[in-house]
């Protein structure tokens, strides 16, 4: 199963901090715990993460889509000293 070189760290709400290591975890988060169930970028990220899990697209492309969904939802992205855009 593919993983990203640099995990994506985000805060869903004041008590829910998540570290997402790859497309599988991102897809599960988008489908189960995402604060909104609508949004063009969320839907796109979900599709792309599932494609990356099945190795139909590069994991880096799914990561970029996941970052766009984070931005669309207005969630806090935390880099903790790492480059949040590194795939």
Backbone torsions as a table, in degrees:
resi	resn	phi	psi	omega
1	UNK	NA	134.1	-176.3
2	UNK	-75.7	146.3	175.4
3	UNK	-130.9	157.0	177.3
4	UNK	-84.8	149.4	177.4
5	UNK	-60.8	-41.1	179.0
6	UNK	-119.7	118.7	178.7
7	UNK	-62.0	156.1	174.1
8	UNK	-97.2	122.6	178.7
9	UNK	-109.1	127.5	-178.1
10	UNK	-145.4	161.6	177.3
11	UNK	-116.0	120.0	178.6
12	UNK	-79.8	-38.9	174.4
13	UNK	-155.5	-173.9	-172.9
14	UNK	-62.5	-18.9	-178.4
15	UNK	-117.9	1.6	-173.6
16	UNK	-123.5	91.2	175.5
17	UNK	-96.8	133.5	-177.9
18	UNK	-124.6	139.8	169.3
19	UNK	-114.9	117.5	-175.1
20	UNK	-108.1	120.1	-173.0
21	UNK	-95.5	-12.4	-178.6
22	UNK	-174.0	-178.3	-174.4
23	UNK	-64.0	-32.7	179.2
24	UNK	-64.0	-49.1	179.5
25	UNK	-63.8	-37.0	178.3
26	UNK	-64.4	-44.0	179.4
27	UNK	-61.2	-43.9	179.7
28	UNK	-62.9	-42.2	178.7
29	UNK	-63.3	-44.5	179.7
30	UNK	-62.8	-37.3	-177.1
31	UNK	-82.5	-31.3	-171.0
32	UNK	-107.1	-43.6	-169.1
33	UNK	-117.4	5.1	-176.7
34	UNK	-66.6	139.3	-174.4
35	UNK	-65.9	-23.1	176.4
36	UNK	-128.9	145.3	178.9
37	UNK	-102.1	7.4	175.0
38	UNK	-122.1	171.5	179.8
39	UNK	123.9	130.2	-177.4
40	UNK	-61.0	-44.8	-178.0
41	UNK	-69.8	-35.7	176.8
42	UNK	-62.6	-46.3	-179.8
43	UNK	-63.6	-41.8	178.6
44	UNK	-64.1	-45.1	179.7
45	UNK	-62.0	-41.0	178.6
46	UNK	-60.2	-47.8	179.1
47	UNK	-60.9	-45.3	-176.7
48	UNK	-69.2	-37.8	177.7
49	UNK	-64.6	-40.8	177.8
50	UNK	-66.0	-37.3	176.1
51	UNK	-65.0	-39.0	178.8
52	UNK	-66.8	-37.2	177.0
53	UNK	-60.1	-39.0	179.7
54	UNK	-87.4	8.9	177.6
55	UNK	58.3	33.5	176.7
56	UNK	-91.8	-19.2	174.0
57	UNK	-139.2	165.5	179.2
58	UNK	-70.9	139.6	-179.4
59	UNK	-60.1	-31.1	179.8
60	UNK	-63.6	-35.8	178.2
61	UNK	-67.6	-38.3	177.0
62	UNK	-65.9	-37.3	179.0
63	UNK	-62.6	-43.8	178.5
64	UNK	-61.6	-40.7	177.9
65	UNK	-65.0	-39.7	178.3
66	UNK	-63.3	-41.8	177.3
67	UNK	-62.3	-37.2	177.2
68	UNK	-65.9	-37.5	177.8
69	UNK	-66.7	-37.1	176.4
70	UNK	-61.3	-46.2	179.3
71	UNK	-62.9	-45.0	179.8
72	UNK	-58.1	-39.8	-178.0
73	UNK	-80.2	-7.1	-179.8
74	UNK	70.9	27.6	-179.0
75	UNK	-84.8	159.3	-179.2
76	UNK	-86.9	123.8	176.0
77	UNK	-98.4	128.2	-178.5
78	UNK	-114.6	127.3	-178.2
79	UNK	-94.4	-27.8	179.9
80	UNK	47.6	48.6	174.9
81	UNK	82.7	0.7	177.3
82	UNK	-112.5	164.3	178.5
83	UNK	-78.6	110.3	-176.5
84	UNK	-66.9	-13.6	-179.0
85	UNK	-96.9	-3.9	-179.5
86	UNK	-69.8	132.6	-179.0
87	UNK	-79.9	NA	NA
